[in-house]
Amino acid sequence: MSQIPTLPLLRTTWTTLYSHTLPTLALSHAPSQPTWPVHLDHCFARIIYDAVIGEGVAPWPTRLKSPAVAHMSAAQLQACIAMGDDIAAGRVGLADADEQSLAARGKKGKRKVGVEVETGGAREGAKRKREERDGDIRAALRGAGSGIPKTKPEAEKAGEVKPLPTPPPTARSLSPPSSPPAADTDQDTKALIASSALSPFRMRVLLALTQVPPGKYTTYAALADFLGSAPRAVGNAMRNNPFAPAVPCHRVLAADGGIGGFGGEWGGKGGEGERIRKKRELLRSEGVRFDGRGRVVGGVWRGFV
């Protein structure tokens, strides 16, 4: 039996979705939407609030006291989260939802008759350039069955695109979300990396890291050799890893067998800080051994493909 999510959990999930996840997808020109007409967090909140709270016909402040996140019911929060997830996956068109929100507020939409035809070629050209820039990474992942969401055109062909919810589900019709199905952790992590706003090089570094198995370690130099880069560049790309520990940067050590860096700290003769001690503990818990001097025991893992 699934557990009903609490209001604080729903508020946190919703806040993360509209203030971080959706803006990140927009800024990285994620392929789940053909265009991203808005990029700011308050714009995503406005669009979804107007659809859920305003039911697509009224601005949400006419029906709910501000701030919305503090006054929404659990059912309204669930509906906002569901619509945000659908936008992220391309099941709901963001441009259509934006037009509906603007119309509910008595404002003219952003689409202009005739302009779409005149500028369509330029837009398609820009879209092709973005796809060429990041396409190799995303296409390789999709070919490996990584679970990356389909683009909206692909979803339309498969009959998976949902119509814009007007009106959205009411509190009576909503049921608590069931527990998410078990997912392949490696595939899910790859999908998160590929849909992030990271640079293509950082994506390559983090994707390579997902190959290092528990109980093994690699080095900055070995990773750089595989990527055709330099150890320092690899180390810089691993800083502030947003997907730790699923992307196991703790399994990368210095070429001389030293512990290397972790969380902005670097192990050395000056002693080990809290984060370096945490890195060593993680490795030991996975079966990696160290000698009396703190140097790693065993060969370097180089099985990158």
N, C-alpha and C positions, 0 to 999 in steps of 0.2 A: 504494500500500500504506500503510495507516494505521500510525502510530507508536505503540508500546505506551507508555502513560503511566508515568512513574517513580513510585516510592513517595512522594517528597516532593511531587510535583505532586498525586497523589491525596489525600494528607493535607491539603494546602492547600485543595483543592477541597471536600473533605468538611467541614473545619472552618468554612469560609466558609458553606457551605450550612446546617449546623445551628445555628451561632452567630449568623448575621446574616440570611441570606435568609428562612428559615422564621419566626423571631421577627418580622421586619419584616412579612411577609405576615399573620401572626396579629394583630399590633397594629393593622394597617390594615384588618382584617376583609375581607381579599381574598375575592372571590366564588368562588374556586375550591373552597372548602370551605363547606358550609352552616353549620357551626359550627367554632370553633377552641377546643377544650377545654383546650389548653395554650398558653402564650405564652413560656415560658422556654427558653433554649438547652439546659439539661441535661435538660429534659423531652422535647424532640425527640430528643436523643441516646439517652435511655433507651428510648423507643418503638421507634426504628429498630434500636438494638443488640439489643434483646430479640427482634425479628423476624428479624434477619439472623444474629447470633451465637448467640442462644438458640433459634433456629428456631421461635419462637412458643410454646415449651413450657417454657422455663426462663429465669431471669434471666441476663443476659449475664455477670455477674461469676463465675458458677459454671463458665464455660467459657473465660474469657480473663482474663489478668492486666491489671490497671489500670496506666496509662491505656490505654483501648482503642485510641485513635488511633495510639499508638506500637507496638502489638503486633499489629494486624490485618494480614492478608495483603493483597496487591493485589486478590485476588478479593473478599475481604470488604469492602474499601474501595469497590470498584466497585459491589457490591450495595447498600451503604449509600447511595451517591450516587444510584443508580438509584431506590431507594425514596423518598429525599428529593425527587428531581425529580418523581416520580409524585404525592407528597403536594402539592407546590407547584402542580402542574397540575390537581389534582382527580381524577386517575386512580385513586388509592388514598384511601379515606376515613380521615381522621385520627382521627375518633371511634372507628371500628372498631379501628384499630391501637392506640389507647390502651387500649381495653377488653381487647384480647388481651394487651397487656403487663401490665396490672394482674392479669389472671387468671393469667398465668404466674408472678407473684410472690405468688399466694395472697391477693390483695386484692380487695375488692368494687369493681365498676365504678362509674362516676359516674352511670350512667343508673338512674333509679328508676321502678319500675312505677307508673303512674297519674299521676306528676308531669308526664310529657311531655305528656299530654292536657290537664292543668289549665293548664300554663304555655305551651302551644303558641301560643296567640293572642298572648300578650305577646311571645314570642320573634319571631313573625312580624312584629309591629308594630315591634319594634326593628330587625329586618332591613330592613323597608321604609324606615324613616327613614334608615338608613345608605345604602341604595341611592339614595334621593332626594338625599342630600347629595353623593355622588360620581358618581351615575349618568349625569349629562349628559356628563361627561368620558369615562367609560369607554364609554358607548353610542356617542358620536361617533367614538371611535377604532375600536371594533369595526365600525361601519358603513363606516369607511374601509378596512377590510381590514387592520388593523394587526398581526394575528397575536396578539392578546391571548388567553390561554388561556380556554377555555370554562368556565363554572361547572359544578359537578358534575352538577346536573340536566340541563344542556344536553348534557354529555358522555354521560350515561346514555341520553338519547333517541337520540343518534347511535350508541350501541353502543360507545363508546370507553372506558368505565370498566373498569379492570382489577380483578380480584379481589385481595384482600389476599394477599401472597405467603407461604404457609405450606405447606411450608418454602420459604425463598428459594433461589435458585440456588446450587449448590455451586461450589467452586473448579474442579472438572473441567468443569462445564457452562458456566461463564462464558467468554466470549471477549472479547478486548480491544475496547473501544468503537471504532467506526469514526469517521473524521473527521466533524464535524458538517456537514450540508449547507449549501451557500451560502444565506445569508438576506438579505433586503432590509434593509440597515442601518437605513434610516429607520424601517421598520415595527418592527424589533426594538427600536430605541431608544424609540419611542413606547410599546411594550408594557412596557418596563422602567419608564418614568416612571409609567404608569398603575397598575402593580402595586406601586409604592413606598409608603412611609409619609408622603410629603410632603403638605403641605396642598393643598387644591384650587387656591388661588391660585398657589402655587409650581409646581404641575403645569401650569397655564395658561401661566405665563411660560416654562417650559422647553420645553413643546410648541411655543409660538410661535417660540422660538429655532431649533428644528429646521428651520424654513422658510427661514432665511437661507442663501443658497447660498455656496459657496466663491468667493472673489474679490470679494465684496460686503461691505458693512458697514451696520449700522443704528445707531441711537442709543437711549439710555435713554428719551428723550422720544418717539421714534417708536414704540417698543415700548409705552410707557405709553398713548399715544394709541389704539393698536389695542386694548389691553386695558381702556380706560376707567379707568386708574389714574393713579398719579403716578410720575415718574422715580425718586424716592428709594425708593419701595416696590418697583419693579422691580429696582433695584440690590440692595436687601436680599434679595430672593427669589433672586437669582443667586449670592449668596455661598455658598461651599462647595458648588459645583455637583458632585454626586456622579457625574454622567454625562459629564464633560468627557473628551476633546474631542468625543465623539459629539454632545453638545449644545453647540454652539459659542459659549459665552459670550465668547470672545475676539473675536467679530465685532461686539460692541456697544461703541460709542465715545461720548465726550462730545458734547453738542450743538454745541460750538464747534470740533469737529474734533480735539480732544485725544484722547490715547490712552485716557483713562478709567481704570478700575480693573481689577485682575486678581489673583486669589489673595490677596485681603486687602491688596494694595498699591494706591496711587493715583499715577498719573503727574502730574508738575507741575514747577514751577520748581526744586524742590529736587533734581531729578535723577531718574533711573530706577533702580529696584531690579532684582534678577534676574528677578522674575516679570513686571514690566512689559516688560523687554527680551525675555523669552520671548514675550509677547503680540504685540509688534511683529514679531518674527521669524516667528511663525505667520502673521500677516496678510500679510507680504511674500512668504512662500513660496506663498501662495494668489493672489498677484497684486495685492494692495492696495498703493497707492503713497502715500508721504508726501513733503511738501516739506522744504525746508531747515530749517524751524522745528519739524519733527516733526508737523505737522498733516496730516490725511488729505486726499488728493486725490480728487475725484469726488463724485457725488451720493449722498445717503442712500438705501438700499434700504428701500422701504415696501410691498413686495408681499405683505403678510400676508393670509391668507384665513381 
